[in-house]
Amino acid sequence: MPPTNPARRRALADAAIDLLASSGVHGLTHRAVEKEADLPPGTASNYFRSREALLVAAAERIAELHHTDTDRATDQATAQSATLADLLAESLLTAATTRRNRYLAIFELQLEAARRPVLASALAGLQNTSLRITAGHHDKLGLAIPREKIPALIALYGGALFTLVTAPAGSVSRDIARDVAQVIVHGCAVGESSRPPG
């Protein structure tokens, strides 16, 4: 039976996230994770028997951290009567700045999932959970967004997230994040003079 020390398991998963962000999937090994977490040799393989299990653990930890952040942000937005655009702008800005490593890591995992069915299955399960949590946040905020539109909203957010997180470090400002969030929520207004002929 694998060890059940939750703090040590989290430390290993957090170290895996940092390695994925800095070195990519190919830099992620049990030994590298142990070194990053400052734990003795053999610790990572005691908790995660395979490299794939380590990848899945990193994905689950990212989802856990992301949902904790979004829960907190939803509570704050409710208290401050913030709009969905405000909430998305703050989330995008944080992801592209202070939480950049976390999201670089998840993009590495998403690409690797194209070659690893077990990882793909784990990420699909996390996506389903994300849909439910997002719907709950919308209810809490009193947003009238139809349930069937939430996957499209998440897809737009994910694309914006990728663009901003993979931009050069330090290049994403609050204004850029706010503009992107406004377009996600409200679309682009196209004036008559800027419409293509036809």
Rosetta constraint file for C-alpha pairs under 8 A:
AtomPair CA 2 CA 46 HARMONIC 6.22 0.50
AtomPair CA 2 CA 47 HARMONIC 5.65 0.50
AtomPair CA 3 CA 46 HARMONIC 6.80 0.50
AtomPair CA 3 CA 47 HARMONIC 6.03 0.50
AtomPair CA 4 CA 9 HARMONIC 7.70 0.50
AtomPair CA 5 CA 9 HARMONIC 6.26 0.50
AtomPair CA 6 CA 10 HARMONIC 6.08 0.50
AtomPair CA 7 CA 11 HARMONIC 6.16 0.50
AtomPair CA 8 CA 12 HARMONIC 6.24 0.50
AtomPair CA 9 CA 13 HARMONIC 6.25 0.50
AtomPair CA 9 CA 47 HARMONIC 6.86 0.50
AtomPair CA 10 CA 14 HARMONIC 5.96 0.50
AtomPair CA 10 CA 61 HARMONIC 7.40 0.50
AtomPair CA 11 CA 15 HARMONIC 6.11 0.50
AtomPair CA 11 CA 37 HARMONIC 6.18 0.50
AtomPair CA 12 CA 16 HARMONIC 6.17 0.50
AtomPair CA 12 CA 33 HARMONIC 6.32 0.50
AtomPair CA 12 CA 34 HARMONIC 6.93 0.50
AtomPair CA 12 CA 37 HARMONIC 6.03 0.50
AtomPair CA 12 CA 44 HARMONIC 6.72 0.50
AtomPair CA 13 CA 17 HARMONIC 6.28 0.50
AtomPair CA 13 CA 54 HARMONIC 7.36 0.50
AtomPair CA 13 CA 57 HARMONIC 6.01 0.50
AtomPair CA 13 CA 58 HARMONIC 4.96 0.50
AtomPair CA 13 CA 61 HARMONIC 6.40 0.50
AtomPair CA 14 CA 18 HARMONIC 6.41 0.50
AtomPair CA 14 CA 37 HARMONIC 7.96 0.50
AtomPair CA 14 CA 58 HARMONIC 7.04 0.50
AtomPair CA 14 CA 61 HARMONIC 7.34 0.50
AtomPair CA 15 CA 19 HARMONIC 6.24 0.50
AtomPair CA 15 CA 33 HARMONIC 5.57 0.50
AtomPair CA 15 CA 34 HARMONIC 7.77 0.50
AtomPair CA 15 CA 36 HARMONIC 5.58 0.50
AtomPair CA 15 CA 37 HARMONIC 5.41 0.50
AtomPair CA 16 CA 20 HARMONIC 6.08 0.50
AtomPair CA 16 CA 28 HARMONIC 6.71 0.50
AtomPair CA 16 CA 33 HARMONIC 5.60 0.50
AtomPair CA 16 CA 54 HARMONIC 7.53 0.50
AtomPair CA 16 CA 55 HARMONIC 7.75 0.50
AtomPair CA 16 CA 58 HARMONIC 6.05 0.50
AtomPair CA 17 CA 21 HARMONIC 6.29 0.50
AtomPair CA 17 CA 58 HARMONIC 5.84 0.50
AtomPair CA 17 CA 62 HARMONIC 7.70 0.50
AtomPair CA 17 CA 101 HARMONIC 7.30 0.50
AtomPair CA 17 CA 102 HARMONIC 6.26 0.50
AtomPair CA 17 CA 105 HARMONIC 5.64 0.50
AtomPair CA 18 CA 22 HARMONIC 6.18 0.50
AtomPair CA 18 CA 101 HARMONIC 6.33 0.50
AtomPair CA 18 CA 102 HARMONIC 7.28 0.50
AtomPair CA 18 CA 105 HARMONIC 7.29 0.50
AtomPair CA 19 CA 23 HARMONIC 5.43 0.50
AtomPair CA 19 CA 24 HARMONIC 6.69 0.50
AtomPair CA 19 CA 27 HARMONIC 6.70 0.50
AtomPair CA 19 CA 28 HARMONIC 6.12 0.50
AtomPair CA 19 CA 32 HARMONIC 7.87 0.50
AtomPair CA 19 CA 33 HARMONIC 7.27 0.50
AtomPair CA 19 CA 36 HARMONIC 7.74 0.50
AtomPair CA 19 CA 105 HARMONIC 7.95 0.50
AtomPair CA 20 CA 24 HARMONIC 4.34 0.50
AtomPair CA 20 CA 25 HARMONIC 5.54 0.50
AtomPair CA 20 CA 27 HARMONIC 7.01 0.50
AtomPair CA 20 CA 28 HARMONIC 6.38 0.50
AtomPair CA 20 CA 104 HARMONIC 7.45 0.50
AtomPair CA 20 CA 105 HARMONIC 4.89 0.50
AtomPair CA 20 CA 108 HARMONIC 6.69 0.50
AtomPair CA 21 CA 101 HARMONIC 5.12 0.50
AtomPair CA 21 CA 102 HARMONIC 6.98 0.50
AtomPair CA 21 CA 103 HARMONIC 7.88 0.50
AtomPair CA 21 CA 104 HARMONIC 5.13 0.50
AtomPair CA 21 CA 105 HARMONIC 4.61 0.50
AtomPair CA 21 CA 108 HARMONIC 7.60 0.50
AtomPair CA 22 CA 101 HARMONIC 7.66 0.50
AtomPair CA 23 CA 27 HARMONIC 4.90 0.50
AtomPair CA 23 CA 28 HARMONIC 7.30 0.50
AtomPair CA 24 CA 28 HARMONIC 6.94 0.50
AtomPair CA 24 CA 105 HARMONIC 7.49 0.50
AtomPair CA 24 CA 108 HARMONIC 6.31 0.50
AtomPair CA 25 CA 108 HARMONIC 6.41 0.50
AtomPair CA 25 CA 109 HARMONIC 7.37 0.50
AtomPair CA 25 CA 112 HARMONIC 7.38 0.50
AtomPair CA 27 CA 32 HARMONIC 7.51 0.50
AtomPair CA 28 CA 32 HARMONIC 6.33 0.50
AtomPair CA 28 CA 33 HARMONIC 6.84 0.50
AtomPair CA 29 CA 33 HARMONIC 6.18 0.50
AtomPair CA 29 CA 51 HARMONIC 6.83 0.50
AtomPair CA 30 CA 34 HARMONIC 6.25 0.50
AtomPair CA 30 CA 42 HARMONIC 7.84 0.50
AtomPair CA 30 CA 44 HARMONIC 5.40 0.50
AtomPair CA 30 CA 45 HARMONIC 6.28 0.50
AtomPair CA 30 CA 51 HARMONIC 7.14 0.50
AtomPair CA 30 CA 54 HARMONIC 7.92 0.50
AtomPair CA 31 CA 35 HARMONIC 6.19 0.50
AtomPair CA 31 CA 41 HARMONIC 6.49 0.50
AtomPair CA 31 CA 42 HARMONIC 7.60 0.50
AtomPair CA 31 CA 44 HARMONIC 7.35 0.50
AtomPair CA 32 CA 36 HARMONIC 6.09 0.50
AtomPair CA 33 CA 37 HARMONIC 6.04 0.50
AtomPair CA 33 CA 44 HARMONIC 6.98 0.50
AtomPair CA 34 CA 38 HARMONIC 5.82 0.50
AtomPair CA 34 CA 39 HARMONIC 4.93 0.50
AtomPair CA 34 CA 40 HARMONIC 6.38 0.50
AtomPair CA 34 CA 41 HARMONIC 6.37 0.50
AtomPair CA 34 CA 42 HARMONIC 7.85 0.50
AtomPair CA 34 CA 43 HARMONIC 6.69 0.50
AtomPair CA 34 CA 44 HARMONIC 6.10 0.50
AtomPair CA 35 CA 39 HARMONIC 6.21 0.50
AtomPair CA 35 CA 40 HARMONIC 7.65 0.50
AtomPair CA 35 CA 41 HARMONIC 8.00 0.50
AtomPair CA 39 CA 43 HARMONIC 6.66 0.50
AtomPair CA 42 CA 46 HARMONIC 6.26 0.50
AtomPair CA 43 CA 47 HARMONIC 6.65 0.50
AtomPair CA 44 CA 48 HARMONIC 5.83 0.50
AtomPair CA 44 CA 49 HARMONIC 7.89 0.50
AtomPair CA 45 CA 49 HARMONIC 4.95 0.50
AtomPair CA 45 CA 50 HARMONIC 6.98 0.50
AtomPair CA 48 CA 53 HARMONIC 5.39 0.50
AtomPair CA 48 CA 54 HARMONIC 5.50 0.50
AtomPair CA 49 CA 53 HARMONIC 6.53 0.50
AtomPair CA 49 CA 54 HARMONIC 7.86 0.50
AtomPair CA 50 CA 54 HARMONIC 6.51 0.50
AtomPair CA 51 CA 55 HARMONIC 6.32 0.50
AtomPair CA 52 CA 56 HARMONIC 6.23 0.50
AtomPair CA 52 CA 118 HARMONIC 7.59 0.50
AtomPair CA 52 CA 119 HARMONIC 6.99 0.50
AtomPair CA 53 CA 57 HARMONIC 6.10 0.50
AtomPair CA 54 CA 58 HARMONIC 6.26 0.50
AtomPair CA 55 CA 59 HARMONIC 6.36 0.50
AtomPair CA 55 CA 109 HARMONIC 7.18 0.50
AtomPair CA 55 CA 119 HARMONIC 7.19 0.50
AtomPair CA 56 CA 60 HARMONIC 6.17 0.50
AtomPair CA 56 CA 119 HARMONIC 5.89 0.50
AtomPair CA 56 CA 122 HARMONIC 6.56 0.50
AtomPair CA 56 CA 123 HARMONIC 7.98 0.50
AtomPair CA 57 CA 61 HARMONIC 6.09 0.50
AtomPair CA 58 CA 62 HARMONIC 6.20 0.50
AtomPair CA 59 CA 63 HARMONIC 6.27 0.50
AtomPair CA 59 CA 106 HARMONIC 6.57 0.50
AtomPair CA 59 CA 109 HARMONIC 7.09 0.50
AtomPair CA 59 CA 122 HARMONIC 8.00 0.50
AtomPair CA 59 CA 123 HARMONIC 7.13 0.50
AtomPair CA 60 CA 64 HARMONIC 6.15 0.50
AtomPair CA 60 CA 126 HARMONIC 7.37 0.50
AtomPair CA 61 CA 65 HARMONIC 6.18 0.50
AtomPair CA 62 CA 66 HARMONIC 6.00 0.50
AtomPair CA 62 CA 102 HARMONIC 6.56 0.50
AtomPair CA 62 CA 106 HARMONIC 7.19 0.50
AtomPair CA 63 CA 67 HARMONIC 6.05 0.50
AtomPair CA 63 CA 126 HARMONIC 6.95 0.50
AtomPair CA 64 CA 68 HARMONIC 6.22 0.50
AtomPair CA 65 CA 69 HARMONIC 6.24 0.50
AtomPair CA 66 CA 70 HARMONIC 6.17 0.50
AtomPair CA 67 CA 71 HARMONIC 5.95 0.50
AtomPair CA 67 CA 130 HARMONIC 7.89 0.50
AtomPair CA 67 CA 133 HARMONIC 7.79 0.50
AtomPair CA 68 CA 72 HARMONIC 6.30 0.50
AtomPair CA 69 CA 73 HARMONIC 6.10 0.50
AtomPair CA 70 CA 74 HARMONIC 5.93 0.50
AtomPair CA 70 CA 91 HARMONIC 7.91 0.50
AtomPair CA 71 CA 75 HARMONIC 6.29 0.50
AtomPair CA 71 CA 137 HARMONIC 7.50 0.50
AtomPair CA 72 CA 76 HARMONIC 6.30 0.50
AtomPair CA 73 CA 77 HARMONIC 5.96 0.50
AtomPair CA 73 CA 87 HARMONIC 7.10 0.50
AtomPair CA 74 CA 78 HARMONIC 6.03 0.50
AtomPair CA 74 CA 87 HARMONIC 7.57 0.50
AtomPair CA 74 CA 137 HARMONIC 6.38 0.50
AtomPair CA 74 CA 140 HARMONIC 7.70 0.50
AtomPair CA 74 CA 141 HARMONIC 7.16 0.50
AtomPair CA 75 CA 79 HARMONIC 6.34 0.50
AtomPair CA 76 CA 80 HARMONIC 6.14 0.50
AtomPair CA 77 CA 81 HARMONIC 5.59 0.50
AtomPair CA 77 CA 82 HARMONIC 4.70 0.50
AtomPair CA 77 CA 83 HARMONIC 7.38 0.50
AtomPair CA 77 CA 87 HARMONIC 6.84 0.50
AtomPair CA 77 CA 141 HARMONIC 7.56 0.50
AtomPair CA 78 CA 82 HARMONIC 6.56 0.50
AtomPair CA 78 CA 140 HARMONIC 7.48 0.50
AtomPair CA 78 CA 141 HARMONIC 5.83 0.50
AtomPair CA 82 CA 86 HARMONIC 5.94 0.50
AtomPair CA 82 CA 87 HARMONIC 6.81 0.50
AtomPair CA 83 CA 87 HARMONIC 6.34 0.50
AtomPair CA 84 CA 88 HARMONIC 6.13 0.50
AtomPair CA 84 CA 143 HARMONIC 7.86 0.50
AtomPair CA 84 CA 185 HARMONIC 7.34 0.50
AtomPair CA 85 CA 89 HARMONIC 5.97 0.50
AtomPair CA 85 CA 178 HARMONIC 7.30 0.50
AtomPair CA 85 CA 181 HARMONIC 5.18 0.50
AtomPair CA 85 CA 182 HARMONIC 5.50 0.50
AtomPair CA 85 CA 184 HARMONIC 7.82 0.50
AtomPair CA 85 CA 185 HARMONIC 6.09 0.50
AtomPair CA 86 CA 90 HARMONIC 6.24 0.50
AtomPair CA 86 CA 178 HARMONIC 7.16 0.50
AtomPair CA 86 CA 181 HARMONIC 7.41 0.50
AtomPair CA 87 CA 91 HARMONIC 6.21 0.50
AtomPair CA 88 CA 92 HARMONIC 6.03 0.50
AtomPair CA 88 CA 157 HARMONIC 7.88 0.50
AtomPair CA 88 CA 178 HARMONIC 7.95 0.50
AtomPair CA 88 CA 181 HARMONIC 5.61 0.50
AtomPair CA 89 CA 93 HARMONIC 6.09 0.50
AtomPair CA 89 CA 174 HARMONIC 7.55 0.50
AtomPair CA 89 CA 177 HARMONIC 4.99 0.50
AtomPair CA 89 CA 178 HARMONIC 4.73 0.50
AtomPair CA 89 CA 179 HARMONIC 7.88 0.50
AtomPair CA 89 CA 180 HARMONIC 7.29 0.50
AtomPair CA 89 CA 181 HARMONIC 5.09 0.50
AtomPair CA 89 CA 182 HARMONIC 7.93 0.50
AtomPair CA 90 CA 94 HARMONIC 6.07 0.50
AtomPair CA 90 CA 174 HARMONIC 7.85 0.50
AtomPair CA 90 CA 177 HARMONIC 7.32 0.50
AtomPair CA 90 CA 178 HARMONIC 7.71 0.50
AtomPair CA 91 CA 95 HARMONIC 6.08 0.50
AtomPair CA 92 CA 96 HARMONIC 6.14 0.50
AtomPair CA 92 CA 160 HARMONIC 7.75 0.50
AtomPair CA 92 CA 161 HARMONIC 6.10 0.50
AtomPair CA 92 CA 164 HARMONIC 7.44 0.50
AtomPair CA 92 CA 177 HARMONIC 5.97 0.50
AtomPair CA 92 CA 181 HARMONIC 7.95 0.50
AtomPair CA 93 CA 97 HARMONIC 6.17 0.50
AtomPair CA 93 CA 172 HARMONIC 7.09 0.50
AtomPair CA 93 CA 173 HARMONIC 7.12 0.50
AtomPair CA 93 CA 174 HARMONIC 6.23 0.50
AtomPair CA 93 CA 177 HARMONIC 5.59 0.50
AtomPair CA 94 CA 98 HARMONIC 5.45 0.50
AtomPair CA 94 CA 99 HARMONIC 5.84 0.50
AtomPair CA 94 CA 100 HARMONIC 7.61 0.50
AtomPair CA 95 CA 99 HARMONIC 4.64 0.50
AtomPair CA 95 CA 100 HARMONIC 5.16 0.50
AtomPair CA 95 CA 102 HARMONIC 7.77 0.50
AtomPair CA 95 CA 103 HARMONIC 6.61 0.50
AtomPair CA 95 CA 161 HARMONIC 7.33 0.50
AtomPair CA 95 CA 165 HARMONIC 6.56 0.50
AtomPair CA 96 CA 100 HARMONIC 4.88 0.50
AtomPair CA 96 CA 103 HARMONIC 7.99 0.50
AtomPair CA 96 CA 161 HARMONIC 7.49 0.50
AtomPair CA 96 CA 164 HARMONIC 5.73 0.50
AtomPair CA 96 CA 165 HARMONIC 4.33 0.50
AtomPair CA 96 CA 166 HARMONIC 7.80 0.50
AtomPair CA 96 CA 169 HARMONIC 7.86 0.50
AtomPair CA 96 CA 172 HARMONIC 6.74 0.50
AtomPair CA 97 CA 165 HARMONIC 7.64 0.50
AtomPair CA 97 CA 169 HARMONIC 7.42 0.50
AtomPair CA 97 CA 170 HARMONIC 7.01 0.50
AtomPair CA 97 CA 172 HARMONIC 7.50 0.50
AtomPair CA 99 CA 103 HARMONIC 6.87 0.50
AtomPair CA 100 CA 104 HARMONIC 6.18 0.50
AtomPair CA 100 CA 165 HARMONIC 6.03 0.50
AtomPair CA 101 CA 105 HARMONIC 6.10 0.50
AtomPair CA 102 CA 106 HARMONIC 6.51 0.50
AtomPair CA 103 CA 107 HARMONIC 6.28 0.50
AtomPair CA 103 CA 165 HARMONIC 6.90 0.50
AtomPair CA 104 CA 108 HARMONIC 6.39 0.50
AtomPair CA 104 CA 165 HARMONIC 6.87 0.50
AtomPair CA 104 CA 166 HARMONIC 7.21 0.50
AtomPair CA 105 CA 109 HARMONIC 6.33 0.50
AtomPair CA 106 CA 110 HARMONIC 6.10 0.50
AtomPair CA 107 CA 111 HARMONIC 6.30 0.50
AtomPair CA 107 CA 162 HARMONIC 7.61 0.50
AtomPair CA 108 CA 112 HARMONIC 6.23 0.50
AtomPair CA 109 CA 113 HARMONIC 6.01 0.50
AtomPair CA 109 CA 119 HARMONIC 7.89 0.50
AtomPair CA 110 CA 114 HARMONIC 7.01 0.50
AtomPair CA 110 CA 120 HARMONIC 7.57 0.50
AtomPair CA 110 CA 123 HARMONIC 7.61 0.50
AtomPair CA 111 CA 115 HARMONIC 7.78 0.50
AtomPair CA 112 CA 116 HARMONIC 6.42 0.50
AtomPair CA 112 CA 119 HARMONIC 7.78 0.50
AtomPair CA 113 CA 117 HARMONIC 6.41 0.50
AtomPair CA 113 CA 118 HARMONIC 7.72 0.50
AtomPair CA 113 CA 119 HARMONIC 5.14 0.50
AtomPair CA 113 CA 120 HARMONIC 4.54 0.50
AtomPair CA 113 CA 123 HARMONIC 7.83 0.50
AtomPair CA 114 CA 120 HARMONIC 6.71 0.50
AtomPair CA 116 CA 120 HARMONIC 6.19 0.50
AtomPair CA 117 CA 121 HARMONIC 6.03 0.50
AtomPair CA 118 CA 122 HARMONIC 6.31 0.50
AtomPair CA 119 CA 123 HARMONIC 6.15 0.50
AtomPair CA 120 CA 124 HARMONIC 6.12 0.50
AtomPair CA 121 CA 125 HARMONIC 6.29 0.50
AtomPair CA 122 CA 126 HARMONIC 6.32 0.50
AtomPair CA 123 CA 127 HARMONIC 6.12 0.50
AtomPair CA 124 CA 128 HARMONIC 6.33 0.50
AtomPair CA 125 CA 129 HARMONIC 6.38 0.50
AtomPair CA 126 CA 130 HARMONIC 6.12 0.50
AtomPair CA 127 CA 131 HARMONIC 6.28 0.50
AtomPair CA 128 CA 132 HARMONIC 6.59 0.50
AtomPair CA 129 CA 133 HARMONIC 6.22 0.50
AtomPair CA 130 CA 134 HARMONIC 5.94 0.50
AtomPair CA 131 CA 135 HARMONIC 6.21 0.50
AtomPair CA 131 CA 150 HARMONIC 7.06 0.50
AtomPair CA 131 CA 151 HARMONIC 7.02 0.50
AtomPair CA 132 CA 136 HARMONIC 6.31 0.50
AtomPair CA 133 CA 137 HARMONIC 6.24 0.50
AtomPair CA 134 CA 138 HARMONIC 6.21 0.50
AtomPair CA 134 CA 150 HARMONIC 7.73 0.50
AtomPair CA 135 CA 139 HARMONIC 6.28 0.50
AtomPair CA 135 CA 147 HARMONIC 6.90 0.50
AtomPair CA 135 CA 150 HARMONIC 7.34 0.50
AtomPair CA 136 CA 140 HARMONIC 6.24 0.50
AtomPair CA 137 CA 141 HARMONIC 6.17 0.50
AtomPair CA 138 CA 142 HARMONIC 6.03 0.50
AtomPair CA 138 CA 143 HARMONIC 5.10 0.50
AtomPair CA 138 CA 144 HARMONIC 7.57 0.50
AtomPair CA 138 CA 145 HARMONIC 7.31 0.50
AtomPair CA 139 CA 143 HARMONIC 6.09 0.50
AtomPair CA 139 CA 144 HARMONIC 7.92 0.50
AtomPair CA 145 CA 149 HARMONIC 6.78 0.50
AtomPair CA 145 CA 150 HARMONIC 7.25 0.50
AtomPair CA 146 CA 150 HARMONIC 6.99 0.50
AtomPair CA 149 CA 153 HARMONIC 6.37 0.50
AtomPair CA 150 CA 154 HARMONIC 6.11 0.50
AtomPair CA 151 CA 155 HARMONIC 6.10 0.50
AtomPair CA 152 CA 156 HARMONIC 6.25 0.50
AtomPair CA 153 CA 157 HARMONIC 6.15 0.50
AtomPair CA 153 CA 184 HARMONIC 7.36 0.50
AtomPair CA 154 CA 158 HARMONIC 5.92 0.50
AtomPair CA 155 CA 159 HARMONIC 6.21 0.50
AtomPair CA 156 CA 160 HARMONIC 6.24 0.50
AtomPair CA 156 CA 184 HARMONIC 6.46 0.50
AtomPair CA 157 CA 161 HARMONIC 5.93 0.50
AtomPair CA 157 CA 184 HARMONIC 7.10 0.50
AtomPair CA 158 CA 162 HARMONIC 6.16 0.50
AtomPair CA 159 CA 163 HARMONIC 6.31 0.50
AtomPair CA 160 CA 164 HARMONIC 6.13 0.50
AtomPair CA 160 CA 180 HARMONIC 7.18 0.50
AtomPair CA 161 CA 165 HARMONIC 5.83 0.50
AtomPair CA 162 CA 166 HARMONIC 5.93 0.50
AtomPair CA 163 CA 167 HARMONIC 6.20 0.50
AtomPair CA 164 CA 172 HARMONIC 6.59 0.50
AtomPair CA 165 CA 169 HARMONIC 7.99 0.50
AtomPair CA 167 CA 171 HARMONIC 6.70 0.50
AtomPair CA 167 CA 172 HARMONIC 7.42 0.50
AtomPair CA 172 CA 176 HARMONIC 6.29 0.50
AtomPair CA 172 CA 177 HARMONIC 7.07 0.50
AtomPair CA 173 CA 177 HARMONIC 6.39 0.50
AtomPair CA 174 CA 178 HARMONIC 6.05 0.50
AtomPair CA 175 CA 179 HARMONIC 6.11 0.50
AtomPair CA 176 CA 180 HARMONIC 6.22 0.50
AtomPair CA 177 CA 181 HARMONIC 6.14 0.50
AtomPair CA 178 CA 182 HARMONIC 6.11 0.50
AtomPair CA 179 CA 183 HARMONIC 6.38 0.50
AtomPair CA 180 CA 184 HARMONIC 6.28 0.50
AtomPair CA 181 CA 185 HARMONIC 6.23 0.50
AtomPair CA 182 CA 186 HARMONIC 5.69 0.50
AtomPair CA 182 CA 187 HARMONIC 7.17 0.50
AtomPair CA 183 CA 187 HARMONIC 4.38 0.50
AtomPair CA 183 CA 188 HARMONIC 5.75 0.50
AtomPair CA 190 CA 194 HARMONIC 6.37 0.50
AtomPair CA 190 CA 195 HARMONIC 6.62 0.50
AtomPair CA 191 CA 195 HARMONIC 6.58 0.50
